[in-house]
Amino acid sequence: MKPKFGTLSTLLAILALAGLPVQAQYAEDALRLGLSGTGVGTRSLGMGNAYTGVANDFSAIYWNPAGLAQMEFSEFSFGLSHFMGKDNATILNTQQEYSSNATNLNALGLVYKVPTQRGSMVIAFGYNRQNSFTSGMSFSAFNQNNSIVQSYAPNAGLYPSDLSDNIAYQLYLADVDTVTGRWDSPIVGKVLQTAKVVEGGGLNNWSIAGGLDIAKNLSLGVTLTYLSGTYTYDRSLVEEDRDNTYGSNFRYGRNQNLYDFKSLEVDEYVDGDISGANARFGLMYRIPDRFRLGIALKTPTSFTVKETWGTTASSTFDNGDVYPIDEDLENTGMGQYDVVTPWEFNIGASVILRDLTVSGDITYTDWTELKFENASSDVLALNKDMKTLFRGTRDYRAGLEYDFVSLGVRLRGGFMYFTSPYANDPKNYDQKYVTGGLGFLLGPSTMLDLAYAHGWWETFRSNSGSGRTNEQITSETLRATLSYRF
């Protein structure tokens, strides 16, 4: 099976259908930490996040810290963000849609303009919500060719010496042939599989930044960021013998009794704590009230991920038997690994035509440099795969803002195009967003900004047991920020 770009929830759901075990790490685990989502800031989102060459509010701490030097006043900023996502998946000739949503604090920060005799010096610090991992998937489909039982006990395969934590064996879903040393595992498909997967968490930025004029109309800036966050994953999978395929023929050698398989339920969870650090350097040249050119460079982020995970399982049979007899079978574990994301290069410009501002950005990231560190040998082996699985990408963003000065209203619009980091993906797998926004001047020093972004893209996953799975994903983001300058 080859996993494709999308949510980890979808990957794990497909693994279940393919009869494959859920592993601790995939390339997607590293990729998830490197993606920026819809970024931070409300005005910036309304302008399609084409903000490297604008960056004249608190969100410059994220986009281009050199832009802070433009600010003529100190500023306090507070913002909220609401996310809604839909995953429409077609699998085993069955289509099902799953919706998820989350509301988070997007920004809370303070910008302070340092008094100077010449030039400008501005410092800023605060919190930004970089990305949300909220997503989910559900399905119910008849699997003719595979069962998750085969991931624990592949029929005719060699069985391990220790069977104490093997789900299939402990739940009387498979037996062993002590003469040949191989599994006797008759549940090989023809089961109804129903699953629900829910992911949550996200990445938070705690940053301090400064912007300084180093020459006339030329500023330099730097942001130092500590990242913290969580990742949660929960999946419940139920397999049922809908057509009574495994009735009186379901014989086990351990006790010579006949058991009629009815259902298997497997619940899995992953809880991860994430921490990391990076730096962003910015440069901005400006012709006041006419033109701005910004360049920003983000260093690789070094993440440490600490995870705990567990699986509980139980089986039922038509004769009324339930295993385990006393309580669900449970396996738990914990581990730690590091992820290093690639360098990120940004260049952007904005042109001011009286009351109209037009901006554009390009971001380059070489995803082949994404890698695991301080992990098991199996996980480190993924680094070689990522050299061919991923590619370098160029992302494009464009935006505009028109200031109705007499009304105290600003109208914004934008477009974002994120190239899929997977090599050989077609254009319809790239993420596209259209954005819009409004700014309302509530008083001489107070501004309320609102923004909306609609995103859409396609993806697929292929697995040997269930064939091709096509997905259509859409997302909606609403954001509001209140800022006060003094």
Buried (B, 14 or more C-beta within 10 A) or exposed (E): BEBBBBBBBBBBBBBBBBBBEBEBBBBBBBBBBBBBBBBBBBBBBBBBBBBBBBBBBBBBBBBBBBBBBBBEEBBBBBBBBBBBBBBBBBBBEEEBEBEBEBEBEBBBBEBBBEEEEEEBBBBBBBBBBBBBBBBBBBBBBBBEBBBBBBBBBBBEEEBEEEEEEBBBBBBBBBBBEEEEEBBBBBBBBBBBBBBBBBBBBBBBBBBBBBBBBEEEBBBBBBBBBEBEBBBBBBBBBBBBBEEEBBEEEBEBEEEEEBBBBBBBBBBBBBBBBBEBBBBBBBBBBBEEEEBBBBBBBBBBBBBBBEBEBBBBBBBBBBEEBBBBEEEBBEBEEEBEBBBBBBEBBBBBBBBBEEEEBBBBBBBBBBBBBBBBBEBEEEBBEBBEEBBEBBBBBEBBBBBBBBBEEEEBEBBBBBBBBBBBBBEEBEEEBBBBBBBBBBBEBEEEEBBBBBBBBEBBBBBBBBBEBBBEBEBBBBBBBBBBBBBBBE
